[in-house]
């Protein structure tokens, strides 16, 4: 056994290095600075003063160092030039370490071989970080900028969607919803005027002339005017006001329209007050004209047709006389409206009735008489005579056959 001159640890006699501090023993070791031989107890070179425990080499290193690095010829440590090739020995000094660790010196081998490799790897990592650090920061900055941009775009999309949604709701969905839910009315006169304001008797506010049967989307209605939109598939929708007395709700319009047995009857019974007189009579007696059953249901008409309640009016052209209608001021000679006499026919059993109406000054109709009419013939004249037997006036109708 021998003691390490550096740390005084006990080592085997054939040990080349101290297993505690790593100091090489002097078995052929020389100073790496000047080449002088060293003793085990030397801490510094006795020739040049180099610290021994910092950089000592073995005899193998000396063997390499004392060879010419160019031609391999043996050289002396004191030689400046190679005696064989003449090259300057210190131009390219190659120092080759040949570690020869044994099982007892494994940690020293790790210090000499593995630790430098690990340090080199850490150095490369540091170099890569230094080289790419700025790019990495720039990448993160760009990523942050992209996230901000995406957030701004998303916010703009949300705002655009909200504005677009509000615009769609306010200008498209809501008006369509109001139109769908608004009640339908229909023009009952042959022609009514659509106006831009609630004022009649002039042309300055006239928007359009609407024919009989025009469907009207009705937003509001009172005793004088109705605010409406013309429901037309082929024309631009027009809005305005129409006189309330010239329009009917859906059920009443389809019931009234079913009363006319032919086109001549519709043109002969021209005034709205006469049409209202017939409509009120049919509603009071639960009569109905000729109408498709599905149309009747869709229109909301509750009366179900049968053999006794289906009646219609049939006329000749309006200028032809005698006819199945008669207009005459008979009941009240001072009235501003003529009376209205009309024959209705049961379309199932061909029975006929004569109805006679008079009107108040506000066009309110009143049924003066209802009597059977002959199966054939037209109204020629009417008189209102005093009946002495009943002590009352009696309506007399003259027919032509």
C-alpha angles and dihedrals in degrees: 000000000000135000126240108245089215105048100006092236115154115248137178115270092245095049115127095193136028108253091209104049102008096238112155118233121238098255095140093328120152136184110276091213102054105003095241117150116257134212124223093250094049114115092173132030109263089213106046105006095243112160106252101207092055102061121004126155133199130237089267090060090049089051090055094041093050091056124087107256089214107045102008095236118150114265137185120243088240094054117110096183130035111256090214107042100015095230120145106257096214094054092086112009111187118198115193121187116202107192116200106185121178129202092277093052100048096119090052089053089052089051092051100040114016101037094056089049090051091047089050090051090050089048092052089049090051091047091049090049091050091046096044100027094095091046090050092052090045089051091052090047091051090047090052090048090050091051090051090049091049090049092051091048091048090050091049090049091050092047092046090049091048093049091044091047092050091047091049092047094045100041105027116015099040096046090047091048091050090048092049093051097040115104120253122237128181134214109250098185122080088247131008129181124239109211134191092225140025095267130106136192098056140078100221093088098036111128104171145335113245121205128222113294098022110158113233127198099219120207097174138356136188136167093288112022142025125203106222147163121218108242102215126152095199102042136054110273111257126201131201145098133303131186109267094221091066099056135070134197117253099265095047094045095052091045092051092045090054090059094068108088094188141006092258091060090054091051094043095049091054108152122083093226091061092046090050089050091056093043093052091048092051093047093049092050095038091241124155136188129220113306138149109262095231090048089050091053093045090050092052096241107160097194113101114212119244138158095277104042104048109102134158141177120241120188141173118236111303096250093051117098139232095036141158091269132058131192114199136146098234114128096051116015090195095054117116090222130062121236120256124227120181139169118225123195130210103233092206104049100013093237113155135210134190118221122193121195135180127191139223120229090265089056095254105155125226127190108232099176142004118189142152117273128207117265089246135028140064133251113270103168144341133214135186106216134176114252111210093194094058094027090229141093118274131199114234121193124197116210132194119217 
